[in-house]
Amino acid sequence: MELRKIEAKPKKGIQLSQAFGAVLTLVLVSVLVIIAIFLFVTLSDSFTSNSAQANASNAMVTEFANYTSLIGLVGTIIFLGLVIGVLVASFAFGGRRV
């Protein structure tokens, strides 16, 4: 009796086993952005009002504040990718093969 080697096909998209890494990365990036905003706000308070340094630091805070909305968008895309991947896998591979 000869045994055949079964090879798994590479799966496309985000798999459920990758959810932990994706969520952890998203949380770490969020924490780093929040820390950067806090540091730049603290730094801008130490400068003289309306100086070039204070204006540059305030502009940096504004730019980092724009990233927080992008983090929410990326989180939503990751979540939807996971849900769609699980649904497609359950429908495509849930049936019995004869």
N, C-alpha and C positions, 0 to 999 in steps of 0.2 A: 504494500500500500504506500502510495507516494503522497506526501504532504505538500500542499501548495502554500506558498508564502503570500500572506494577505498584506497588501500595502495600503495604508490610509492615504486618501487624497488630501492635499493641503486645503484647509478650510479658508474661505474668504471672509473678510470683515472682522469685527471685534467679537471674540468669543467670550463666554461667560467667565471662563477661568482667568481672563485678562482684566476683569472688572476691578479687582483689588488694586492692581498696579495703576490703572488709569485714574481711579478715584484718589489714590494716594498721591499721585503726581499733581492732580488738580488741586488738592488740599495744600500741598507743599508750595506750589506756585502762588496760591491765594495768600498764604501766610507770609511769604516773602514780599509780595506786593504791599500787604498791610504794614509790614515792618518798614519797608522803604518809604511809604507815605508818612508814617509816624516820624521817622528820622528826618525827612526833608521838612516837615512842619516844624519840628523842634529846631532844626538848623535855621530856617527862615526867621524864626522868632528872635534869634540871637543877632541878626543883622539890623542895621539902621533902616527905618521905613523908607520906602521908595528909592532905595539904593539899587545899583545894578545887581548886586549879590542877592538881595531880597527878592527882586523881580525874577531873577533866574531861578531861584529856589521855589518861588510860588508857581512859576511856569512848569517846573518839574513835578510839583505836587498835582497840578491839573492834568498833566500827561499820564501820571500813574493812576489817577482817579478814573481816567477813561479805560484803563485796562481791566478794572473790576467788572464792568459790564461785559467785556469780552470773555472773562472767566466764566460767567454765568452762561453765556452762549455756548462755549466749548463744553461745559458740563451737560447742558441740554443735548447737544449733539452726541456726546458719549453715551448718555442714557438711552437716547432713541436708537443709536446703533446697537446697543446691547439688546434692547427689547426686540428690534426687528431681527437681529441675528438669532435670538432664541426662538422666535416665532417661525422663521423660515426653516431652522433646523428641525423643529418639532413637526412641521408639516412635510418637509422633504424627506426626512429620515424616520418619521414615526410609523410609516406603513410597513407591512411585512413583505419581504421579498421571497418570491417562490423560485 
